[in-house]
Amino acid sequence: MLPEQQQRIMGYFIEEAKDHLNTIEQGLLNLQGPLRQRRRGNAGFDQHPANSPQTRR
């Protein structure tokens, strides 16, 4: 394979990899919202009197 062809193919590969990394990054950032909401919901659940150690027996 000629060096010019290798460079062109490598350029395609790098661009494709960047696209995939951007997609993964966006997916991870989108997960943060539901995780924060879930933590807040669990915090309220843990503080409910029915969930205190004395009433769990």
C-alpha positions in Angstrom: 0.0 0.0 0.0 1.3 3.4 -0.9 2.0 5.9 1.9 -0.6 8.4 0.5 -3.2 5.6 0.6 -2.2 4.7 4.2 -2.5 8.4 5.3 -5.9 8.7 3.7 -7.2 5.5 5.3 -5.8 6.6 8.6 -7.5 9.9 8.3 -10.8 8.1 7.7 -10.2 5.9 10.7 -9.4 8.9 12.9 -12.5 10.8 11.9 -14.7 7.8 12.4 -13.2 7.1 15.8 -13.8 10.8 16.8 -17.4 10.4 15.8 -17.8 7.3 18.0 -16.0 9.0 20.9 -18.4 12.0 20.7 -21.4 9.7 20.6 -20.1 7.9 23.7 -19.4 11.1 25.5 -22.9 12.4 24.8 -24.4 9.2 26.1 -22.4 9.4 29.3 -23.4 13.1 29.8 -27.0 12.2 29.2 -26.8 9.6 32.0 -25.8 12.1 34.6 -29.3 13.7 34.7 -31.2 10.5 35.5 -28.5 9.4 38.0 -28.8 12.7 39.9 -32.6 12.4 40.0 -32.3 8.8 41.2 -29.9 9.9 44.0 -32.3 12.6 45.1 -35.2 10.2 45.1 -33.3 7.6 47.1 -32.3 10.3 49.6 -35.9 11.1 50.3 -36.8 7.4 50.5 -34.0 6.8 53.0 -35.2 9.6 55.2 -38.8 8.4 55.3 -39.8 7.2 58.9 -40.9 3.8 57.6 -37.3 3.2 56.5 -35.7 3.9 59.8 -33.7 1.1 61.4 -36.2 0.7 64.3 -39.2 0.1 62.0 -37.4 -2.2 59.5 -37.4 -5.3 61.8 
